[in-house]
Amino acid sequence: MNYRSQLMIRVVVAAALVVGTITCSGAQAADANFYVATNGNDTWSGRLPAPNAAGTDGPFATLTRARDAIRELKVAEGLRQPLKVLVRGGTYYLSETLIFGPQDSGTASFPITYMAYAGEKPILSGGRVITGPRGPKPATAGESAWKPYQGQIWQCDLKALGIGELPRKQLFYNGERQPMARFPNLEPQRPRTGGFLYVFQGGVKGSKNLLRYDPAKLDPSRWAKPTLVEVNVFPYHNWNNIIIPITEIDQANHIIALASDANYQLIRDTRFYIQNAFEELDAPGEWYVDDEAGTLYFWPPDDNLARSQVVISVVGNMIDIRRDGDKNAAVRHCASGALRSRTAGAMRSSCGTPSTAPSPSAPSLMSAPVCQSVVPITAWWEMTSLILAATVY
Ligand SMILES: [Ca+2]
């Protein structure tokens, strides 16, 4: 994505996302122009809230198809009234980012609204069920995508499941996000102070990308692929959190060089941990993806792997609101609704040009440059309403 080409985007959704408490206001089925349902079909008209008895017409299956239908309607009839898409309850697994551009704009008088069907909870997921209920191939007796690897660790051939390179990496086990292979290990009982290392001896003065570590506590020599390893760091006085890949390790001077600057200096006592290192997969819940081989390694948190659902994130951004190339047009006031997290994970938002490249492993619900909302969890979002009341200039 070319962020420089999208600097004019104004996204109001950030604040709404952080609040995240807007609920469906009881939309009536007859109000909608189109419907989306998990039992829908993108070849249907999308005009019915449920499939008809003959199974020849009914709601769409995807939000993308509904977006395109709105576009077609605008071209055919113009925007002369508010338009609405109602989304039925259930989980929608996005196979690609849902992109909105200037052509998806409504106006202040005639907004375009995507919202939950009254009383129902549509869930947007950027993940793919790789095993377990609702998987691409429902588990059958004697068939499993998992094979024992070593000790408590299992392996899964992602390529065999048609899953290619992952733009983001998150793994959920029965709906619970699991930690990427890391060091030190997660300490759920001490989430704020446990499971971290700290910048050693004051760090490297003034630096935002050189991280001095304590050799008594960290031994990078055990990593076979150090440039695939990432540092999850909370720079300065824990002012923010960013994930940055490692480019080089000076083991003589105990300094890790990061691929880009953190937002703030890596001063003394800056806390961090290491992630995405296969050698650090040594605890229940931890997992690692070998991108080259297309293999997932996972130490399940319990002994019910065969009966559990495992979801891995396959979409980098679930919703992307962007301007149209280099044209002097942008989506403005594009969203004032909300999508509500079903997980306990934190979300963050920032308005202003990002000072660093987006974190490679921090998935996001929505992306838009200048006013960017980055949500480091992709897998489960409850959709309430997304209102496009934009003006294009
Ligand atoms: Ca570990």
Residues whose N, C-alpha, C, O or C-beta is under 5 A from the ligand:
A	BS01	CA	A181 R182 F183 N185 E280 L281 D282 A283
